[in-house]
Amino acid sequence: MAMTPLDSLLTCLRFPSVSTDSAHAEDVRACAQWLAGFLRDSGLNTTVHPTPGHPIVVARNTHRPGRPTVLLYGHYDVQPADPLDLWLTPPFEPRIENGIIFARGATDNKGQLMAHANGLRQTMAADGDLPVNLIALFEGEEEIGSPNLGPFLAAHRHDLACDVVAISDTGMVAAGVPTFTYGLRGITCCEVELTGPALDLHSGIFGGSVANPATELARLIAQLHDAHGRIMIDGFYDQVRPLASWEREAWSTLPLNDQAILKLTGSPALFGEAGYSSVERTWARPTAEVNGLGGGYQGEGSKTVLPSRAFAKFSFRLVPDQNPAVLLPQIEAWLQARTPATVTLTVRSGHSGQPYAMDPHSRHGQAAQAALRTTFDGREPALIREGGSIPIVQSFKDILGADTLLLGLALPDCQAHAPNENFPIANFEAGQRLNRHLLQELARV
Amino acid sequence: MAMTPLDSLLTCLRFPSVSTDSAHAEDVRACAQWLAGFLRDSGLNTTVHPTPGHPIVVARNTHRPGRPTVLLYGHYDVQPADPLDLWLTPPFEPRIENGIIFARGATDNKGQLMAHANGLRQTMAADGDLPVNLIALFEGEEEIGSPNLGPFLAAHRHDLACDVVAISDTGMVAAGVPTFTYGLRGITCCEVELTGPALDLHSGIFGGSVANPATELARLIAQLHDAHGRIMIDGFYDQVRPLASWEREAWSTLPLNDQAILKLTGSPALFGEAGYSSVERTWARPTAEVNGLGGGYQGEGSKTVLPSRAFAKFSFRLVPDQNPAVLLPQIEAWLQARTPATVTLTVRSGHSGQPYAMDPHSRHGQAAQAALRTTFDGREPALIREGGSIPIVQSFKDILGADTLLLGLALPDCQAHAPNENFPIANFEAGQRLNRHLLQELARV
């Protein structure tokens, strides 16, 4: 096997393993098979598990009592590549330019997954074993919400029992800055619909005498926040864990400032809850966000209707120790109490996910940081949370009872989910080193 | 010619003269030709004028000095018939059941137009002339906004000079109640867009630190009205002509109550500007209405984006003596003043139309009411305004300098623009009588 680590990544990237598109089901399966072959050739005991959707690849070394068990998670499926015309070169024909690999999946998640897989291969080749009991679990449905992962974990909870989970699928605060993520926001979604008249009405004939559901919806949304960005739903902040002073201090030194966010977003000016920095607002404070708004005439020009209905799709990002199951009824009651008699409110609950936090000063957390420090030439890791949600982390916690170490290698400008996704070869190499150091550190916990 | 008036209407209804659909252009032309033949056979000097769109039919008697000139307007084009599957019988094969004619155009406007045309024919047959100088002007583009009528009026302003215009294309407050409409609301439309970030953002990564254009739009819309339904735009009511006490008194006795509006609209409860009845709100008070609302994710389920933009399509119904040209800049300035720095406001003006009012106690108004009284067995006509806009009325005022008498024969449940449009034979016969009485009354003014 004269395949270099880079060759193995490029091969992996050439599979158009788009999980959401049934036309690519065979490509997803082929990628799983190829990945299993790579792990098997590395000396790991590897199985491809079929699921009702795409397969789950599980690889393990020989497990021995008396040493910790680490579950390493990754996903070999990718987002669709469209809009294709915005790619400078074809998304599934990896191109390297100035040390950067361009391809769909380069960062999310094949680049990070193959860095770990190559790390495992190198340790196996050098030592004939790994320093811990390892379970590598690579799924093919992360980009469609991992519908079969939870049932798989539940069905194999004894085989998959572990002390800790490690994932490289999050971000670094900047190139060269090792980053340890110890918290994530949760989420709860709902769709709110206000119905007024039975049909769209002629706004000339009836306008003025009948309440307009679009206007009433706007009046509801306008009450969600006060002028200082604070959410006005009764009890919404009751379970919010205050930021620790060490967090605020640590985050204030990060190379993430408002200027960078303005540039990344193209927003004319930033705005958020008074009393918090932008980083604090996105990592440690909850939100009430309108994801979609609709009602009445949407086409070109005008159509003078008084719409029968209007809707808003809301998502609420939650922070420890908020609980979607507690909040959703509070949100619904608050909306109901503010809905006038002229319209009818319907609330449809959507998906939810618990917020996540682990103690970065725990033994596992310290081991992860030590590995990051060694990998990045002694540089102190940034301790961060992230604003998004990673539902699988909660599944690992709920089903396997294990905390997850989030050791991301994605750069802010990696273009994950977007055209011209990319991953530096330097990060790919750092990931291989990280895998070896991480298993060494965890072996000592 | 053994064709009865009803035969002539049924023949006219069989032309699928759908003006908006170019596949029907030949049907529209054929209807114009047939109508011209009917008028010519009635003894009127008739011309079919081509336009860049559909033809305009003009018919006149011999004009003599010393008697008033009346322009009678109607339109022979119709709305599309779809959704076809909701029609009980084919829309262009008129069916008569219990004295009611069902067909597309039965009420709007062929039934009313052919009532007048038959009235003219009967008077010409009986007397060899009409009591006034008559110009019948029947267009084929009313349902697409009369794009060629204004230029035609302007080009023929001397030929079309008249003392007054008469139109039967409005409603009766109830079956058997003669109705004279002396006022219409105007309109001005605009589309408002708020842009925040350059692209839709991940609501987990950025939510909390960047203003949401959908939320900001809702906050703007929520400020449009106070809790009592009054519009909060500075100066919005400055030019509003107060309701006369005779109007409020007359309208309070009409058979139009809130229960009827609730039933017609299916709205859970009525709402409007405090201090006014529903009829007053729709006929004599201005509105600020959201006709359409959009932004972010519109599909099924949820997509957790922080949308880049959100829009609202507004229409403002205006009353005498409000002026769109004055109000639109006021509206835009008001919106601009309330738009936070976190988003960018764009306002695109749409179409506008002046509100219309004539004095129902003028000589022409009294003549029209006398004709209605005679037509409907001495019953006193209801004096009403309508909430909609009829832009051609303004064109007649602006270009020909003439007021318009609106003598509608449409019933509230006529289903104009909808499936199973219908017109009672009794109203068709009343329209024929109305034509004769109206010309007699106007001859005496």
Interface residues (C-beta under 8 A of the other chain):
Chain A: R185 I187 C189 E191 G196 P197 A198 L199 L201 H202 S203 G204 I205 F206 G207 G208 S209 V210 A211 N212 A214 T215 L217 A218 R219 L220 I221 A222 Q223 L224 H225 I261 L264 T265 G266 S267 P268 A269 L270 F271 G272 E273 S278 V279 R281 T282 R285 P286 T287 E289 V290 N291 G292 L293 G294 G295 G296 Y297 Q298 G301 S302 K303 T304 V305 L306 P307 A310 A312 K313 S315 R317 P340 A341 T342 V343 T344 G350 H351 E386 G387 G388 S389
Chain B: R185 I187 C189 E191 G196 P197 A198 L199 L201 H202 S203 G204 I205 F206 G207 G208 S209 V210 A211 N212 A214 T215 L217 A218 R219 L220 I221 A222 Q223 L224 H225 I261 L264 T265 G266 S267 P268 A269 L270 F271 G272 E273 S278 V279 R281 T282 R285 P286 T287 E289 V290 N291 G292 L293 G294 G295 G296 Y297 Q298 G301 S302 K303 T304 V305 L306 P307 A310 A312 K313 S315 R317 P340 A341 T342 V343 T344 G350 H351 E386 G387 G388 S389
